[in-house]
Each structure stands twice: as structure tokens, then as C-alpha cells.
Amino acid sequence: CIRDRSYLYSRELSRVWRVAEALERVGLAGRGPEQTSNLSGGEKQRVAVARAIVPEPALILADEPTGNLDPAAKQQALDLLFEQCDALRTTLLMVTHDHGLLDRFDQVVDVSDFAAGPS
């Protein structure tokens, strides 16, 4: 059985391109080959955002994805996440303490409404 490997090659090139683009969008262009142990906490957080969008998932779960970022890096990462969601109709479920982000979401659930109080 002979298989056409051009499809796999094309998919791999597309993934490599998406990785490079995602890293550039979070301000880490050219840093792809580095080990995460060589990155700062904020850089690791930006890599996590980039890694979340590369496979073009239907759902992204994000727990304080910008908590350790400076304002400019935070804006870059959030713009990337929201653009991904808009372009590919990806669902973004984010946990955050940043009330300034709430206006960017279609639906907000305040978990304090469900907190178990004293009986």
C-alpha cells in the first residue's frame, strides 16, 4: 500500500507556521526552540496562550491566562485569544479575577453566586 505523504507534510508545515505566528503574536518571535525552563514566568504564560490556539481547538480552558503579564503583554495575549474565538468559533472558558475583562465575554458566570455558605 502506497500512501500519499504530501497531506501529512502540508499539515506539518501549517502547524509550524501557526506556532511561529502564535509566538510572534504574544511577543516571543524566534523563541520557539527554547526550553520553557529558560523562560520567565510571564514568558511561560504567553507560551501557554500561544500553545492553546495552535491546534485550533473547539474549546479553550484558561485559568487566569494573563495574571502575571504586564499590561502590553496582557493585551496581546487577550487579543490573540479573542481573535481565535471569533475566527474559528472557539469557545473560551476563562477563570479570572479581572473584572475589566467581563465586557469582552458573551456570557459571564459569577461563581461566588454558587459558593457554599455556612449551613
Disulfide bonds with the S-S distance in Angstrom:
none
